[in-house]
Amino acid sequence: MMKKSFKMSAVALVMGFGAAIAAPAAMAQSTAAVVCPGYEKGKTTLVGERTGKKVQRAFEAYNEDKVDEALEILFDIDTSDEFDSAYVGRFIGNLLAAREGEGARALNYLTSAVETKVLNDTEHAQTLKLVGDLSMQEEKYNDAIKWYKKWMDFTCKENPDVYTRMAQAYYESKQLDKIVEPADKAIALYEEPNKNPYVLKLTSFYERKMYPETVAVAEQLVENFPETGRWWTQLGFFYLLVEDFKKGLATFDLAYEQGFLKKENEIKTLAQLYATNGIPFKSAQLMEKYIETGLIADDAEILASVANSYHQAKNYDTAAEYYGKAAQKSSDPEHFQKQGTLLLVAEDYNGAIRALNKALERGAEEPAKIHFSLMEANFYKGDFKAAYRHVQEAKKDRAMRRNASAWEPYIKEKAKNRGIDI
């Protein structure tokens, strides 16, 4: 997003606008074409002799870096001539504009100088643009737009920087829908791509919740500025807004390969996209890597997420290990239950029994399910008495009763065959 203030250096203000302050010997109208084709230029106007001598002295003081002295001379000029007054006001305005905190006063002088339309064409054009720039600096955004338009109307010039500043002014004044047109014109006019009009255009669409259009601009940013990592990550997040998870994954994956993912939430997002797109093993490995580096917090929630990804990838031993780590940090019966269930699948029956008992001890919400899993673990371990005890507990729950009852005769038969009295 663009910065909310528009600041200009003293050098840019004083010297950057077509040599805004001219020596008296060069006070005549420039021959540069600064107005629209067909415009009939009036006669060139010069300052009067009396005013000219004082302006000469002021200019000499300015050249010697005696700005205070130059201003004192200019303030002392008293003239009833409209052109002389405008010319002196323009000189004062340019000097004040280069000073910190004098923008508002400079605007007063420059606006008065340009509103009378008596300055020679080049001077008039330069001052119109400077008033627009100063209006931006002073956060008078609607005024800035007005003066930039006057400059374009007078000169028939199209300048990408001016269009960008207009787009910025529309943004600052909350006229979001008006940003796009000047931003597009700036984009078309820049010889080398400039990120600012793209960012303003993207902001306009994003803040108006026009997400497909936002995506299109973000794609242009990546295309034109592929070396800038944040455009890649922003594009990836915008794909998620429009639920294009495949493009989101492709974008984040490419950003990761180029070393652009630096933040915890970016790595987590890539891991989530791997899981969402059916690549859970890669998701788990990525999270593991950045837990080890310390970028991602080693807490119960994260460890459980890694466990879930390994579970999806059917790496049951590793998934159980991570649920165990999560359980150690959280003491959450659900983590112990999941650890036990996965150890049962991995045929680690002793480990499953220990984890499932811890889940019961910590007040699991669905004890019947845990008793059913304990029944299975003890049965496969060969402890039919314990299996029978747990199947009786499982039967107490209506939802588990049917499955538990189906196991009961099977347990009795196996125990009988082994000569075990249950």
Secondary structure as GFF3:
##gff-version 3
##sequence-region A 1 422
A	DSSP	alpha_helix	10	15	.	.	.	ID=ss1
A	DSSP	three_ten_helix	24	26	.	.	.	ID=ss2
A	DSSP	alpha_helix	49	63	.	.	.	ID=ss3
A	DSSP	alpha_helix	67	75	.	.	.	ID=ss4
A	DSSP	alpha_helix	82	97	.	.	.	ID=ss5
A	DSSP	alpha_helix	103	115	.	.	.	ID=ss6
A	DSSP	alpha_helix	121	137	.	.	.	ID=ss7
A	DSSP	alpha_helix	141	155	.	.	.	ID=ss8
A	DSSP	alpha_helix	160	172	.	.	.	ID=ss9
A	DSSP	three_ten_helix	176	178	.	.	.	ID=ss10
A	DSSP	alpha_helix	180	189	.	.	.	ID=ss11
A	DSSP	alpha_helix	195	207	.	.	.	ID=ss12
A	DSSP	alpha_helix	211	224	.	.	.	ID=ss13
A	DSSP	alpha_helix	229	241	.	.	.	ID=ss14
A	DSSP	alpha_helix	245	257	.	.	.	ID=ss15
A	DSSP	alpha_helix	264	276	.	.	.	ID=ss16
A	DSSP	alpha_helix	280	293	.	.	.	ID=ss17
A	DSSP	alpha_helix	300	312	.	.	.	ID=ss18
A	DSSP	alpha_helix	316	330	.	.	.	ID=ss19
A	DSSP	alpha_helix	333	345	.	.	.	ID=ss20
A	DSSP	alpha_helix	349	361	.	.	.	ID=ss21
A	DSSP	alpha_helix	367	381	.	.	.	ID=ss22
A	DSSP	alpha_helix	384	395	.	.	.	ID=ss23
A	DSSP	alpha_helix	398	417	.	.	.	ID=ss24
###
